[in-house]
Amino acid sequence: MSDIFNNAADDPAGRAVTGDVSLAVEVAAEVQAFLDTTTHVAAGDGEGAAIPLLHLALSRILAVGARLGATRDVVPADRFEPDTGPELDMDPLRLGVAAALGEEDTYTEAVDPQGGPDVAIGSIADDVTCVAADVAHGLRHLEAGRVAEALWWWQFAYLATWGQRGAAAQRALVSLMAHARLDVDPDVAAEAEFEALHAT
């Protein structure tokens, strides 16, 4: 991470100020943590803890996104976004997370909470991969010393795509955890109620 900081601080275009560099490095640390955790889950190393691990990872990266979304617009000096190179292959991550979640990968969600009752089928793995691709793209800008472009991309993409996709996946994960911990077998519930009513 120190190399990223040094590259950013030496931005030849002079676009970065100390505060911007500090924020970018903080975001980069959370981005790297998110990528590490999701890669860990996709590799099958979660030991049955895929859901809580993804929940924690999304909580942290969404908190960073909320911070970026609440700040003033980041405006790079250049009109066009510099090329970051070939697109990253995200299929191994998507397929690995889907395999780790199994049947719990899919969920239903309102297409437009303000627009009517229509629902759509979503995929936690697809959402996580979308978030990972977007934040990794910004990280590549930062690694090249382009602080303003990194912050601009993270902020823009959060509002445009990965914030909503991450929030959708997070709601699905919280629902899964709630059902796993709070749902009670009807027979068990009925027996407990009977015992409570007839307790002396």
N, C-alpha and C positions, 0 to 999 in steps of 0.2 A: 504493500500500500504506500510505502514511502516513495517508491519510484513514480507512482501515479501522481503523488503530491508534487514532486520535484518537476515532472514534466508539465503539470498544469501551471505551476508557479512561473515557469519560464515561457508561457504562451507568447510567441513572437508578435501576435497581433495586439497585445496589450489589452485584451478584452476582460481579463479576469482581475478582480480585486481580491484582497485577502479574504474577505467574508465569503465571497463566491467560491473560492478555492476550498475553504474550510467546509462549507455546506456540501460541495460536490464530493469531497473525500468522505464525509459522514454518510452521504447517500450511497456512495460506492461500497462502503463497508457493509451496509445492510443489503445491497444488491448481491454482493458476493456471498453473504451468509444465506440469502434466499436460494441462490443457485446451488450452493453446496448442499443444503438440506434437501432440496427437491431432487438433486442428482442422487443423493444417498437413498432416498425413498424409491426412486426409479430403479436403482440397482438391486432392490430387494433386501437392503440392509436394515430396514426399519423394525424387523422382528415383531411384526404385528402391530406396530405403532404408527402406521402410515397416516391415519386420520389425525391424531393429535399433533404429529410432527408437521403435517401440512397446515393444520390450523394455526400453530404457533408461527410458522414461517410466513403465512399470509398476513397474520396480525401485524407482524413487524414491518413487512414491506408496505402494507396499506397505510400504516401510521406515517411512514416516510412520504408516501404519495399524498396523504392528506396535508402534510406540512407544505409540500411543493404546490399543491392545488390552492392552498390558502394564501400563498405569497403573491406578490405582484408578478406580472408576466415577465418571463425571461426573454429578451430579444437579442439574438446573436448579431454580430456586426455584418456577417455575410448574408446575402439574400437567399442563397441556395445551400442546402445541407451538403457538407462534404461526404464523399463516398467512404463507407466504412469497410469496404471489401465484400467478399462473397457472403451470402446469407448463411447463418449458422444452421446446421442440421438439427432440428429440434425433435425429429421423429423418435429417436431413442428415449428421450425424456417423456414424451407423450405416451408412448406405448408402455414404458416401464411404470409410470404412475397409474395408468389404467389397469395394468396387471396387478399392481399392489392393492388397488381398491376393489377389483373384481366387480361384482354386481352392484356395489355401492357407488360406482363411478357416476352413474346417471342420476339426474334429478329433474323435477319439473319446476318451472318458474313462470310468473306472469310476463308476457311479452312486453307490456307497457303498464306498470302499476296504476297509471293515471288514465289509461285509455280503454279499459274494458277487461272482460274476464278471460280473454284468450291466453292460453299457456303454451309453452314450448319445452322441448326436452333439451337439457343441458348436460355437459360432461365436465366433471371436476378436472379430469386430466387435460382436456382441451383448454380449460380456463387457466390452469396452472402453467401450461405451456405457453399460452398467449402472454401471460405476465412475464415469464422467464425470457421470452424472445424480446419483448419490449425493453425490459430493464437491462438485458445484456447488450442490446444495441447502444443504449446510452453509455454503458461502461466502456465500449470500444472507442467512443468519442473521447472519453476522459483519458483512457490509456494512451491516446494519440496526442494528449495535451490540449484538447479542445474543450475547455471548461464550459464556456457559454453554450456550445452546442449540446454538451452532455446534459446540462441543467434544463435547457430548452426542451430537448427530446423527452427527458423523464417527465417534465411537467406537462407538455402537450399530450404525450401518449397516455399519461395517467388520466387526464380529463377525457380523452377521446376513446380509449380502449381498455387499458389494463386495470384502471381503477374499477370500472364496472364489472369486468370479467372476474377480477379478484374478489370483489364484494359478493358476487353471485356464488362463487365457489365457497367462500367463507360461510355464507348463510347455509349452504348445503352441508358443509362439514359440522357446523354447530347443530343442525337438525339431526344429523347422524349420531353425534355424541349425546344429544338429549334423549333420543329414543333408546340408545344403548343403556343409558344409566337410569332413566326415569320410568320407562315402560315396565309395567308389572304384568305378569301372567294373570289372566282373568281368574283362574282357579285359586291361585295364591291370594289374590286380592279378596275374593269372596270368602275364603277361609279366614283371613285376617279380620274381615268385617264381622263375620259370624262370631268369632272369638271375642271381639271387642264388645259386641252387643250382649253377649251372654257371660261376660266376666262378672265375678262376684266381688 
